[in-house]
Amino acid sequence: EDTLQNIKDTERTIVKSFLVQTAQALFYYGEQNEQLSVNPEYVSLKKSLAEVDEHFRQQVAIYNAAVTNYNFWGKLFAYRWVSRLMKHKEKELIS
């Protein structure tokens, strides 16, 4: 968990692209092989990866909504002084 907090945005982008490419290659080669495409373990793995991807996208949407709200209130005139007093910094959205 501590390691994940220290990862910078550029490193996250690199890791994300690597994982996406790996999953795409796995699915491509799995679908090319007829025996593998009907294998219960492969089908289970494919379903699990699809569920993980769906949950990840949902969590990103929730996080981005919270960050948008946080950044909005930090810029609003009535609350800007509180934000500056608390030394809040604007957060970045996850793409």
Buried (B, 14 or more C-beta within 10 A) or exposed (E): EEEEEEEEEEEEEEEEEEEEEEBEEBBEEBEEEEEEBEBEEBEEBBEEBEEEEEEEEEEEEEEBEEBEEBBEBBEEEEEEEEBEEEEBEEBEEBE
